[in-house]
Amino acid sequence: MADGPELDYDYKQIHNWINPVSAVLTPRRRSPPTTEQMAAAGLRAFARIAEHWGLSVDEQRRLLGEPPRSTFFAWRKQPDKASLPRDTLERLSNLLGIYKSLQILLPDAAVADAWVRKPNAAFGGQSALAQMLAGNVSDLNRVRRLLDAARGGGWA
């Protein structure tokens, strides 16, 4: 037993009072984003990519796995309320990875955006976009693997 009165200290508060710099620099822990939050962010990013690449609505739908038109426009209007199938999430992941790789490999944004429409020997003379529009997730993945390999982190 203690001879004096019991004291209840908030040690973190005391530490922050003694060392305020540590309190500012200590990162706050966040919970990981939910699938819904990632889907919404992916849809917003895809809308910007589609604009950069000059994609038609039909091309956008094809890249996302051909959701019904009404579903596609609902996703665009309210991405935070979109419930995406796993296939669409995988497609978004590949498309965002392709876009990111192009921005790294070709720092001129106009050149990077134009690359998707240029004929490419790696795809039998067709463009990367034509390869991606073939319809399967594996077609998107093929383009992504090529770019990942060019970045030095690939398994092409």
Backbone torsions as a table, in degrees:
resi	resn	phi	psi	omega
1	MET	NA	146.1	179.5
2	ALA	-84.2	145.4	179.7
3	ASP	-75.5	-31.3	-176.3
4	GLY	-98.8	-176.1	179.4
5	PRO	-68.6	150.1	177.2
6	GLU	-75.2	134.2	179.3
7	LEU	-117.0	135.5	179.5
8	ASP	-110.2	102.6	-177.5
9	TYR	-100.5	143.8	169.9
10	ASP	-95.0	95.3	-172.6
11	TYR	-61.4	-34.3	178.6
12	LYS	-65.2	-41.5	179.3
13	GLN	-64.6	-41.0	178.2
14	ILE	-64.2	-44.2	179.0
15	HIS	-59.5	-43.4	180.0
16	ASN	-67.1	-32.0	177.7
17	TRP	-70.5	-40.9	-179.9
18	ILE	-72.1	-39.2	-175.0
19	ASN	-129.4	79.3	-175.3
20	PRO	-64.7	-27.4	178.9
21	VAL	-64.2	-41.1	178.5
22	SER	-61.0	-38.5	-179.5
23	ALA	-64.5	-37.4	-179.7
24	VAL	-73.5	-38.8	-174.7
25	LEU	-85.4	-12.6	-179.7
26	THR	-74.4	117.8	-178.1
27	PRO	-68.9	142.9	175.5
28	ARG	-82.8	140.1	178.8
29	ARG	-81.9	130.7	176.7
30	ARG	-113.1	151.6	175.0
31	SER	-76.7	148.2	-179.3
32	PRO	-62.0	150.8	-179.7
33	PRO	-64.3	148.9	177.7
34	THR	-79.0	165.4	176.8
35	THR	-59.1	-39.1	179.7
36	GLU	-64.2	-40.6	178.8
37	GLN	-66.9	-40.9	178.3
38	MET	-66.3	-39.4	179.1
39	ALA	-62.7	-45.3	-179.8
40	ALA	-62.4	-44.3	178.1
41	ALA	-63.6	-41.4	178.8
42	GLY	-62.9	-41.5	178.9
43	LEU	-66.2	-40.5	178.0
44	ARG	-64.2	-42.7	178.8
45	ALA	-65.6	-41.6	180.0
46	PHE	-61.7	-37.8	178.1
47	ALA	-59.9	-39.9	178.5
48	ARG	-70.0	-40.0	178.0
49	ILE	-62.4	-45.0	-179.7
50	ALA	-58.4	-38.2	177.5
51	GLU	-66.6	-45.1	179.5
52	HIS	-61.9	-40.1	-177.8
53	TRP	-84.9	-6.1	179.8
54	GLY	66.2	40.8	-177.1
55	LEU	-80.3	139.6	173.1
56	SER	-75.6	167.1	177.3
57	VAL	-60.3	-42.8	180.0
58	ASP	-63.2	-39.3	177.0
59	GLU	-65.4	-41.2	178.7
60	GLN	-61.6	-46.6	179.6
61	ARG	-62.0	-40.7	-179.7
62	ARG	-62.9	-44.3	-179.9
63	LEU	-63.9	-29.7	-179.2
64	LEU	-90.1	4.5	176.8
65	GLY	97.5	18.3	177.9
66	GLU	57.6	56.0	172.5
67	PRO	-66.4	156.7	175.0
68	PRO	-55.3	149.2	-177.9
69	ARG	-54.4	-43.3	-178.2
70	SER	-63.7	-38.2	178.2
71	THR	-66.3	-45.9	179.4
72	PHE	-56.5	-47.4	-178.4
73	PHE	-70.4	-30.3	174.3
74	ALA	-65.6	-41.5	177.3
75	TRP	-60.0	-44.1	-178.5
76	ARG	-66.8	-38.8	-177.1
77	LYS	-71.7	-41.0	-177.0
78	GLN	-136.2	74.2	-178.2
79	PRO	-60.6	-28.4	-179.2
80	ASP	-69.1	-17.0	-179.5
81	LYS	-105.7	4.0	-177.2
82	ALA	-74.4	135.4	173.2
83	SER	-111.8	102.3	-172.8
84	LEU	-95.0	138.9	173.4
85	PRO	-68.9	158.5	-179.2
86	ARG	-55.5	-40.4	179.4
87	ASP	-57.9	-43.5	-179.5
88	THR	-68.3	-38.8	176.5
89	LEU	-61.2	-41.6	178.6
90	GLU	-65.3	-39.5	177.5
91	ARG	-62.8	-45.4	178.0
92	LEU	-60.1	-42.5	178.8
93	SER	-58.4	-46.1	179.0
94	ASN	-64.4	-43.9	-178.7
95	LEU	-63.9	-41.5	178.1
96	LEU	-66.5	-37.9	176.7
97	GLY	-65.5	-39.7	177.6
98	ILE	-62.8	-48.3	-178.9
99	TYR	-60.7	-46.2	-179.6
100	LYS	-61.0	-45.3	-179.9
101	SER	-61.0	-41.7	179.1
102	LEU	-63.0	-39.3	179.4
103	GLN	-65.8	-32.3	178.3
104	ILE	-76.9	-45.3	-176.3
105	LEU	-73.3	-34.9	-177.1
106	LEU	-125.1	84.9	-173.1
107	PRO	-60.4	-19.5	174.7
108	ASP	-78.4	112.4	-173.7
109	ALA	-57.1	-39.6	-179.2
110	ALA	-64.7	-40.1	178.6
111	VAL	-67.9	-43.0	179.4
112	ALA	-61.7	-43.8	-179.3
113	ASP	-69.5	-33.4	179.8
114	ALA	-73.8	-26.6	-176.1
115	TRP	-54.6	-37.0	-175.4
116	VAL	-63.8	-20.9	-177.5
117	ARG	-103.0	-3.8	-178.4
118	LYS	-86.0	143.4	176.2
119	PRO	-58.1	144.2	-175.4
120	ASN	-140.0	125.4	-179.5
121	ALA	-60.3	-30.4	-179.6
122	ALA	-63.3	-20.2	-179.6
123	PHE	-115.9	32.9	177.5
124	GLY	67.5	28.2	179.2
125	GLY	88.9	-9.3	176.4
126	GLN	-86.8	166.8	-180.0
127	SER	-77.9	162.6	175.3
128	ALA	-61.5	-36.8	179.3
129	LEU	-63.9	-42.8	177.3
130	ALA	-60.2	-40.5	177.2
131	GLN	-61.7	-45.4	-179.0
132	MET	-66.6	-32.4	-178.4
133	LEU	-79.6	-1.5	178.0
134	ALA	-61.2	-20.7	168.8
135	GLY	113.2	-20.9	-177.3
136	ASN	-98.3	152.7	174.7
137	VAL	-58.6	-36.0	-179.4
138	SER	-62.9	-27.4	177.2
139	ASP	-69.5	-39.8	174.8
140	LEU	-65.7	-43.1	-178.2
141	ASN	-63.2	-34.7	178.9
142	ARG	-62.1	-43.6	178.2
143	VAL	-65.9	-43.5	-179.5
144	ARG	-62.3	-43.0	179.8
145	ARG	-61.9	-40.4	178.4
146	LEU	-59.7	-46.7	-178.9
147	LEU	-69.7	-38.7	176.6
148	ASP	-61.4	-40.9	179.0
149	ALA	-64.4	-40.1	179.2
150	ALA	-64.9	-30.8	177.7
151	ARG	-78.2	-12.1	178.7
152	GLY	96.4	5.3	-179.4
153	GLY	-120.4	25.1	-167.6
154	GLY	-104.6	173.3	174.9
155	TRP	-129.2	48.0	-176.2
156	ALA	-72.9	NA	NA
